[in-house]
Amino acid sequence: MKDIIEIIKSRRCIREYLDKEIPDEDIKFLIDCAGYAPSGLNMQPWAFLVIQNKDKILKLSETCKKSMIPILEGMKNTSKTAGDFLAFLKKEGSDIFYGAPVLVIILGNRNAPTAVYDCAMAAQTMMLAAQSIGIGSCWIGAAQRTLMDEKLLREIGAPQGYIHVAPLIFGYPKGKPEIPERREPEVVWIK
């Protein structure tokens, strides 16, 4: 395994994957690592929905695209990124999950007061663990709106009492993305 600082600084959102399955043992390893994330009141409010069926992932992608296109239509002239992503979504055969072999939806127990934050930390932990063993990942924000539909969430296998928090994809990267420009963060010091 790599040094944690190297892992943090080298992790990238991967949007192009090799056509290669991830062994179940590696997925279990990532979930185990996610379980070590901090959680409010130590409630550990997460559950993991693992989807490896390519047809189901593609069907969910189509549903998500239909939900996102109207939102981005109103933004296409305000941001080049929004316009480019809208064009991608409208492209025949585009897949918001980028052909990744694994989609993991981290779910949060709706009764846990800090579930969303806890599950977000579990997601980051899981993505860093993936980087440490050569597996790429990406948090798919374009799926968020669709996964708010509780009926759909139950249809794809989420247990009752849970909400979606983090739709993550995993796979072996095809290539290595460039490091995006980093802005200097605004920092306010109070001493």
Contacts in CASP RR format, 6 or more apart in sequence:
PFRMAT RR
TARGET T0000
AUTHOR 0000-0000-0000
METHOD contacts of the structure
MODEL  1
MKDIIEIIKSRRCIREYLDKEIPDEDIKFLIDCAGYAPSGLNMQPWAFLV
IQNKDKILKLSETCKKSMIPILEGMKNTSKTAGDFLAFLKKEGSDIFYGA
PVLVIILGNRNAPTAVYDCAMAAQTMMLAAQSIGIGSCWIGAAQRTLMDE
KLLREIGAPQGYIHVAPLIFGYPKGKPEIPERREPEVVWIK
1 132 0 8 1.000
1 133 0 8 1.000
2 10 0 8 1.000
2 131 0 8 1.000
2 132 0 8 1.000
4 128 0 8 1.000
7 128 0 8 1.000
7 131 0 8 1.000
7 132 0 8 1.000
8 128 0 8 1.000
10 131 0 8 1.000
11 127 0 8 1.000
11 128 0 8 1.000
11 131 0 8 1.000
11 137 0 8 1.000
12 136 0 8 1.000
12 176 0 8 1.000
12 177 0 8 1.000
12 179 0 8 1.000
13 137 0 8 1.000
13 138 0 8 1.000
13 139 0 8 1.000
13 177 0 8 1.000
14 98 0 8 1.000
14 100 0 8 1.000
14 136 0 8 1.000
14 137 0 8 1.000
14 138 0 8 1.000
14 169 0 8 1.000
14 171 0 8 1.000
14 173 0 8 1.000
14 177 0 8 1.000
15 98 0 8 1.000
15 138 0 8 1.000
15 177 0 8 1.000
16 98 0 8 1.000
16 173 0 8 1.000
16 174 0 8 1.000
16 175 0 8 1.000
17 98 0 8 1.000
17 99 0 8 1.000
17 100 0 8 1.000
17 101 0 8 1.000
17 136 0 8 1.000
17 169 0 8 1.000
17 171 0 8 1.000
17 172 0 8 1.000
17 173 0 8 1.000
17 174 0 8 1.000
18 171 0 8 1.000
18 172 0 8 1.000
18 173 0 8 1.000
18 174 0 8 1.000
19 101 0 8 1.000
20 101 0 8 1.000
20 171 0 8 1.000
20 172 0 8 1.000
21 52 0 8 1.000
21 101 0 8 1.000
22 101 0 8 1.000
22 102 0 8 1.000
22 135 0 8 1.000
22 170 0 8 1.000
22 171 0 8 1.000
22 172 0 8 1.000
26 133 0 8 1.000
26 135 0 8 1.000
27 50 0 8 1.000
27 102 0 8 1.000
27 104 0 8 1.000
27 170 0 8 1.000
29 129 0 8 1.000
29 133 0 8 1.000
30 104 0 8 1.000
30 126 0 8 1.000
30 129 0 8 1.000
30 130 0 8 1.000
30 135 0 8 1.000
30 170 0 8 1.000
31 48 0 8 1.000
31 50 0 8 1.000
31 104 0 8 1.000
31 126 0 8 1.000
33 125 0 8 1.000
33 126 0 8 1.000
33 128 0 8 1.000
33 129 0 8 1.000
34 46 0 8 1.000
34 48 0 8 1.000
34 106 0 8 1.000
34 122 0 8 1.000
34 123 0 8 1.000
34 125 0 8 1.000
34 126 0 8 1.000
34 129 0 8 1.000
35 44 0 8 1.000
35 46 0 8 1.000
35 122 0 8 1.000
35 125 0 8 1.000
36 125 0 8 1.000
37 46 0 8 1.000
37 118 0 8 1.000
37 121 0 8 1.000
37 122 0 8 1.000
37 124 0 8 1.000
37 125 0 8 1.000
38 118 0 8 1.000
38 121 0 8 1.000
39 45 0 8 1.000
39 46 0 8 1.000
39 112 0 8 1.000
39 114 0 8 1.000
39 118 0 8 1.000
39 121 0 8 1.000
39 122 0 8 1.000
40 112 0 8 1.000
40 113 0 8 1.000
40 114 0 8 1.000
40 117 0 8 1.000
40 118 0 8 1.000
41 112 0 8 1.000
41 113 0 8 1.000
41 114 0 8 1.000
43 109 0 8 1.000
43 112 0 8 1.000
43 114 0 8 1.000
43 115 0 8 1.000
43 118 0 8 1.000
44 118 0 8 1.000
45 108 0 8 1.000
45 109 0 8 1.000
45 111 0 8 1.000
45 112 0 8 1.000
45 114 0 8 1.000
45 115 0 8 1.000
45 118 0 8 1.000
45 119 0 8 1.000
46 106 0 8 1.000
46 107 0 8 1.000
46 108 0 8 1.000
46 109 0 8 1.000
46 115 0 8 1.000
46 118 0 8 1.000
46 119 0 8 1.000
46 122 0 8 1.000
46 165 0 8 1.000
47 106 0 8 1.000
47 107 0 8 1.000
47 108 0 8 1.000
47 109 0 8 1.000
47 158 0 8 1.000
47 159 0 8 1.000
47 162 0 8 1.000
48 104 0 8 1.000
48 105 0 8 1.000
48 106 0 8 1.000
48 107 0 8 1.000
49 104 0 8 1.000
49 105 0 8 1.000
49 106 0 8 1.000
49 107 0 8 1.000
49 156 0 8 1.000
49 157 0 8 1.000
49 158 0 8 1.000
50 102 0 8 1.000
50 103 0 8 1.000
50 104 0 8 1.000
51 57 0 8 1.000
51 60 0 8 1.000
51 102 0 8 1.000
51 103 0 8 1.000
51 104 0 8 1.000
51 105 0 8 1.000
51 156 0 8 1.000
52 101 0 8 1.000
52 102 0 8 1.000
52 103 0 8 1.000
54 99 0 8 1.000
54 101 0 8 1.000
56 156 0 8 1.000
57 95 0 8 1.000
57 97 0 8 1.000
57 99 0 8 1.000
57 100 0 8 1.000
57 103 0 8 1.000
58 95 0 8 1.000
58 97 0 8 1.000
60 97 0 8 1.000
60 103 0 8 1.000
60 143 0 8 1.000
60 146 0 8 1.000
60 156 0 8 1.000
61 94 0 8 1.000
61 95 0 8 1.000
61 96 0 8 1.000
61 97 0 8 1.000
63 146 0 8 1.000
63 152 0 8 1.000
64 96 0 8 1.000
64 140 0 8 1.000
64 142 0 8 1.000
64 143 0 8 1.000
64 145 0 8 1.000
64 146 0 8 1.000
65 89 0 8 1.000
65 94 0 8 1.000
65 96 0 8 1.000
65 142 0 8 1.000
67 145 0 8 1.000
67 146 0 8 1.000
68 89 0 8 1.000
68 96 0 8 1.000
68 142 0 8 1.000
68 145 0 8 1.000
68 146 0 8 1.000
69 86 0 8 1.000
69 89 0 8 1.000
69 90 0 8 1.000
71 145 0 8 1.000
72 82 0 8 1.000
72 83 0 8 1.000
72 85 0 8 1.000
72 86 0 8 1.000
72 89 0 8 1.000
73 86 0 8 1.000
75 82 0 8 1.000
75 83 0 8 1.000
75 86 0 8 1.000
76 82 0 8 1.000
76 83 0 8 1.000
76 86 0 8 1.000
77 83 0 8 1.000
85 142 0 8 1.000
88 94 0 8 1.000
89 96 0 8 1.000
89 142 0 8 1.000
96 140 0 8 1.000
96 142 0 8 1.000
96 143 0 8 1.000
97 103 0 8 1.000
97 140 0 8 1.000
97 143 0 8 1.000
97 169 0 8 1.000
98 138 0 8 1.000
98 169 0 8 1.000
99 169 0 8 1.000
100 138 0 8 1.000
100 169 0 8 1.000
100 170 0 8 1.000
100 171 0 8 1.000
101 170 0 8 1.000
101 171 0 8 1.000
102 169 0 8 1.000
102 170 0 8 1.000
102 171 0 8 1.000
103 140 0 8 1.000
103 167 0 8 1.000
103 168 0 8 1.000
103 169 0 8 1.000
103 170 0 8 1.000
104 126 0 8 1.000
104 167 0 8 1.000
104 168 0 8 1.000
104 169 0 8 1.000
104 170 0 8 1.000
105 147 0 8 1.000
105 156 0 8 1.000
105 158 0 8 1.000
105 164 0 8 1.000
105 166 0 8 1.000
105 167 0 8 1.000
105 168 0 8 1.000
106 119 0 8 1.000
106 122 0 8 1.000
106 123 0 8 1.000
106 126 0 8 1.000
106 164 0 8 1.000
106 165 0 8 1.000
106 166 0 8 1.000
106 167 0 8 1.000
106 168 0 8 1.000
107 119 0 8 1.000
107 158 0 8 1.000
107 159 0 8 1.000
107 162 0 8 1.000
107 163 0 8 1.000
107 164 0 8 1.000
107 165 0 8 1.000
108 115 0 8 1.000
108 116 0 8 1.000
108 118 0 8 1.000
108 119 0 8 1.000
108 162 0 8 1.000
108 163 0 8 1.000
108 164 0 8 1.000
108 165 0 8 1.000
109 115 0 8 1.000
109 161 0 8 1.000
109 162 0 8 1.000
110 161 0 8 1.000
110 162 0 8 1.000
110 163 0 8 1.000
111 161 0 8 1.000
112 118 0 8 1.000
115 163 0 8 1.000
115 165 0 8 1.000
116 163 0 8 1.000
116 165 0 8 1.000
119 165 0 8 1.000
119 166 0 8 1.000
120 165 0 8 1.000
120 166 0 8 1.000
122 166 0 8 1.000
123 139 0 8 1.000
123 165 0 8 1.000
123 166 0 8 1.000
123 168 0 8 1.000
126 137 0 8 1.000
126 168 0 8 1.000
127 136 0 8 1.000
127 137 0 8 1.000
127 139 0 8 1.000
127 168 0 8 1.000
130 136 0 8 1.000
130 137 0 8 1.000
130 170 0 8 1.000
131 137 0 8 1.000
134 172 0 8 1.000
134 173 0 8 1.000
135 170 0 8 1.000
135 171 0 8 1.000
135 172 0 8 1.000
136 170 0 8 1.000
136 171 0 8 1.000
136 172 0 8 1.000
136 173 0 8 1.000
137 168 0 8 1.000
137 169 0 8 1.000
137 170 0 8 1.000
137 171 0 8 1.000
138 168 0 8 1.000
138 169 0 8 1.000
139 166 0 8 1.000
139 167 0 8 1.000
139 168 0 8 1.000
140 167 0 8 1.000
140 168 0 8 1.000
140 169 0 8 1.000
141 167 0 8 1.000
143 167 0 8 1.000
144 164 0 8 1.000
144 167 0 8 1.000
146 152 0 8 1.000
147 153 0 8 1.000
147 164 0 8 1.000
147 167 0 8 1.000
148 164 0 8 1.000
150 163 0 8 1.000
153 162 0 8 1.000
153 163 0 8 1.000
153 164 0 8 1.000
154 160 0 8 1.000
158 164 0 8 1.000
END
